[in-house]
Amino acid sequence: MDGPSTILDYGKPLPDIPKHLRKAVQIRDRCCQMPGCDRSWQWCDVHHVKPKSRGGPDDINNLILLCRFHHGLVHKAGWRVERDPVTGRTRAWSP
């Protein structure tokens, strides 16, 4: 990408995800990362794989796109997601 370099790893949670970090996640993921879902980034929220409440950083490696439906499943219905560090694929477990 042309343009200035931007920080993609803050090492700690921030009050809000910076716009440039959100954009980097959208470019990388393109759509919801829940297996089998292909909702485009316009329908997605940026989700912390390791929650902020447990020390999850605002780091591109800890953030994924989830459509609003799947984001709700994770936060309200107890689903769990994990991103494989080698393949980049997301795995999900039901409660």
Backbone as CSV, one residue per row, in Angstrom:
resi,resn,N_x,N_y,N_z,CA_x,CA_y,CA_z,C_x,C_y,C_z
1,MET,0.847,-1.178,0.000,0.000,0.000,0.000,0.890,1.237,0.000
2,ASP,0.516,2.211,-0.776,1.255,3.469,-0.794,0.821,4.320,0.385
3,GLY,1.730,5.133,0.845,1.406,6.035,1.936,2.300,5.806,3.119
4,PRO,2.096,6.583,4.154,2.946,6.480,5.341,2.716,5.179,6.104
5,SER,3.732,4.756,6.826,3.604,3.572,7.678,2.698,3.896,8.853
6,THR,2.006,2.866,9.355,1.147,3.061,10.518,1.413,1.963,11.532
7,ILE,1.090,2.248,12.772,1.270,1.290,13.854,0.150,0.263,13.788
8,LEU,0.521,-1.035,13.823,-0.473,-2.105,13.804,-0.438,-2.931,15.085
9,ASP,0.441,-2.592,16.008,0.552,-3.308,17.282,0.803,-2.290,18.381
10,TYR,-0.227,-2.047,19.192,-0.094,-1.084,20.282,0.349,-1.744,21.581
11,GLY,0.303,-3.079,21.637,0.770,-3.801,22.812,-0.134,-3.705,24.022
12,LYS,-1.165,-2.919,23.944,-2.110,-2.791,25.058,-3.451,-2.357,24.490
13,PRO,-4.521,-2.610,25.222,-5.828,-2.163,24.730,-5.959,-0.643,24.816
14,LEU,-6.602,-0.067,23.839,-6.888,1.363,23.811,-8.387,1.551,23.987
15,PRO,-8.833,2.759,24.315,-10.282,2.961,24.460,-11.055,2.605,23.186
16,ASP,-10.517,2.940,22.030,-11.138,2.625,20.742,-10.057,2.134,19.788
17,ILE,-10.435,1.261,18.869,-9.489,0.776,17.869,-9.226,1.916,16.887
18,PRO,-7.954,2.301,16.694,-7.649,3.382,15.751,-8.133,3.055,14.339
19,LYS,-8.549,4.091,13.597,-9.112,3.893,12.256,-8.159,3.154,11.328
20,HIS,-6.877,3.470,11.372,-5.932,2.815,10.463,-5.760,1.334,10.803
21,LEU,-5.881,0.966,12.087,-5.791,-0.435,12.479,-7.049,-1.182,12.032
22,ARG,-8.193,-0.552,12.202,-9.471,-1.125,11.737,-9.412,-1.363,10.220
23,LYS,-8.895,-0.393,9.479,-8.780,-0.507,8.021,-7.839,-1.658,7.645
24,ALA,-6.736,-1.821,8.365,-5.797,-2.915,8.078,-6.465,-4.276,8.280
25,VAL,-7.297,-4.405,9.319,-8.019,-5.658,9.566,-9.025,-5.899,8.442
26,GLN,-9.716,-4.847,8.000,-10.681,-4.979,6.904,-9.992,-5.426,5.611
27,ILE,-8.828,-4.863,5.321,-8.093,-5.237,4.108,-7.627,-6.686,4.202
28,ARG,-7.106,-7.080,5.364,-6.612,-8.447,5.528,-7.740,-9.473,5.461
29,ASP,-8.809,-9.259,6.217,-9.864,-10.271,6.360,-10.913,-10.224,5.241
30,ARG,-11.287,-9.065,4.788,-12.264,-8.838,3.711,-13.696,-9.214,4.045
31,CYS,-13.891,-10.207,4.928,-15.243,-10.636,5.285,-15.207,-11.272,6.673
32,CYS,-16.385,-11.644,7.156,-16.495,-12.307,8.454,-15.588,-13.533,8.481
33,GLN,-14.873,-13.710,9.574,-13.924,-14.799,9.701,-14.495,-16.044,10.371
34,MET,-15.790,-16.029,10.703,-16.418,-17.237,11.232,-16.463,-18.261,10.103
35,PRO,-15.992,-19.484,10.357,-15.993,-20.495,9.295,-17.366,-20.622,8.632
36,GLY,-17.364,-20.553,7.300,-18.585,-20.698,6.522,-19.329,-19.407,6.248
37,CYS,-18.913,-18.299,6.847,-19.612,-17.026,6.638,-18.819,-16.173,5.654
38,ASP,-19.532,-15.482,4.769,-18.846,-14.640,3.801,-19.408,-13.216,3.762
39,ARG,-20.005,-12.782,4.870,-20.522,-11.405,4.931,-19.360,-10.441,4.764
40,SER,-19.504,-9.469,3.866,-18.418,-8.544,3.568,-18.117,-7.631,4.758
41,TRP,-16.944,-7.011,4.701,-16.462,-6.196,5.819,-17.437,-5.087,6.206
42,GLN,-18.269,-4.623,5.264,-19.231,-3.561,5.585,-20.246,-4.003,6.642
43,TRP,-20.448,-5.311,6.793,-21.405,-5.852,7.743,-20.717,-6.350,9.015
44,CYS,-19.433,-6.065,9.155,-18.642,-6.662,10.234,-18.157,-5.653,11.270
45,ASP,-17.910,-6.183,12.445,-17.266,-5.460,13.540,-15.873,-6.047,13.710
46,VAL,-14.965,-5.246,14.270,-13.641,-5.764,14.600,-13.733,-6.362,16.000
47,HIS,-13.343,-7.618,16.123,-13.457,-8.370,17.380,-12.074,-8.705,17.928
48,HIS,-11.908,-8.550,19.246,-10.680,-8.971,19.928,-10.764,-10.471,20.210
49,VAL,-9.841,-11.253,19.667,-9.828,-12.697,19.923,-9.580,-12.934,21.408
50,LYS,-8.544,-12.321,21.954,-8.335,-12.323,23.405,-8.947,-11.019,23.902
51,PRO,-10.014,-11.089,24.703,-10.738,-9.883,25.103,-9.868,-8.851,25.811
52,LYS,-10.237,-7.589,25.629,-9.558,-6.498,26.341,-9.585,-6.736,27.846
53,SER,-10.696,-7.261,28.341,-10.850,-7.479,29.785,-9.850,-8.486,30.338
54,ARG,-9.272,-9.309,29.440,-8.254,-10.272,29.858,-6.873,-9.875,29.350
55,GLY,-6.715,-8.578,29.038,-5.418,-8.075,28.608,-5.150,-8.185,27.127
56,GLY,-6.179,-8.478,26.334,-5.996,-8.585,24.887,-5.611,-7.253,24.285
57,PRO,-4.515,-7.223,23.528,-4.038,-5.953,22.982,-4.769,-5.536,21.711
58,ASP,-4.637,-4.257,21.399,-5.062,-3.748,20.103,-3.887,-3.993,19.162
59,ASP,-3.880,-5.185,18.598,-2.789,-5.687,17.768,-3.441,-6.409,16.600
60,ILE,-2.979,-6.182,15.399,-3.609,-6.791,14.222,-3.717,-8.309,14.352
61,ASN,-2.805,-8.934,15.093,-2.848,-10.385,15.273,-3.897,-10.831,16.282
62,ASN,-4.462,-9.892,17.034,-5.495,-10.210,18.019,-6.875,-9.746,17.558
63,LEU,-6.964,-9.218,16.347,-8.223,-8.674,15.850,-8.680,-9.438,14.618
64,ILE,-9.980,-9.689,14.535,-10.582,-10.315,13.359,-11.912,-9.640,13.065
65,LEU,-12.371,-9.795,11.841,-13.707,-9.321,11.484,-14.730,-10.404,11.779
66,LEU,-15.815,-10.008,12.422,-16.970,-10.887,12.617,-18.210,-10.105,12.227
67,CYS,-19.095,-10.722,11.442,-20.354,-10.054,11.111,-21.126,-9.847,12.419
68,ARG,-22.065,-8.962,12.381,-22.774,-8.612,13.627,-23.495,-9.815,14.232
69,PHE,-23.988,-10.719,13.388,-24.640,-11.921,13.912,-23.633,-12.779,14.687
70,HIS,-22.495,-13.082,14.078,-21.501,-13.936,14.735,-20.823,-13.222,15.902
71,HIS,-20.660,-11.919,15.807,-20.102,-11.166,16.928,-21.027,-11.298,18.138
72,GLY,-22.331,-11.257,17.883,-23.302,-11.453,18.957,-23.229,-12.849,19.560
73,LEU,-23.021,-13.866,18.720,-22.893,-15.234,19.239,-21.700,-15.347,20.189
74,VAL,-20.608,-14.708,19.839,-19.411,-14.776,20.678,-19.657,-14.067,22.009
75,HIS,-20.230,-12.870,21.960,-20.378,-12.081,23.187,-21.597,-12.454,24.033
76,LYS,-22.668,-12.915,23.400,-23.897,-13.164,24.165,-24.255,-14.628,24.321
77,ALA,-23.767,-15.474,23.418,-24.162,-16.887,23.468,-23.010,-17.815,23.854
78,GLY,-21.834,-17.247,24.136,-20.742,-18.056,24.648,-19.884,-18.791,23.633
79,TRP,-20.033,-18.462,22.363,-19.144,-19.071,21.366,-17.725,-18.577,21.597
80,ARG,-16.748,-19.360,21.130,-15.337,-18.990,21.279,-14.669,-19.076,19.912
81,VAL,-13.842,-18.092,19.589,-13.105,-18.096,18.323,-11.611,-17.995,18.606
82,GLU,-10.843,-18.539,17.677,-9.386,-18.521,17.788,-8.821,-18.426,16.380
83,ARG,-7.775,-17.658,16.214,-7.114,-17.532,14.910,-5.823,-18.335,14.950
84,ASP,-5.670,-19.267,14.009,-4.452,-20.065,13.932,-3.304,-19.163,13.482
85,PRO,-2.230,-19.065,14.287,-1.142,-18.150,13.943,-0.377,-18.543,12.675
86,VAL,-0.425,-19.805,12.300,0.305,-20.268,11.115,-0.516,-20.074,9.841
87,THR,-1.748,-20.584,9.850,-2.576,-20.533,8.637,-3.419,-19.271,8.543
88,GLY,-3.668,-18.605,9.674,-4.535,-17.435,9.693,-6.006,-17.781,9.691
89,ARG,-6.335,-19.055,9.655,-7.742,-19.481,9.651,-8.329,-19.355,11.057
90,THR,-9.621,-19.048,11.073,-10.335,-18.923,12.334,-11.043,-20.233,12.626
91,ARG,-10.946,-20.664,13.873,-11.694,-21.830,14.342,-12.708,-21.349,15.364
92,ALA,-13.830,-22.041,15.433,-14.899,-21.623,16.341,-15.432,-22.821,17.105
93,TRP,-15.814,-22.584,18.358,-16.414,-23.607,19.210,-17.700,-23.092,19.792
94,SER,-18.751,-23.936,19.721,-20.025,-23.575,20.334,-19.951,-23.803,21.829
95,PRO,-20.828,-23.162,22.593,-20.791,-23.315,24.065,-21.165,-24.714,24.513
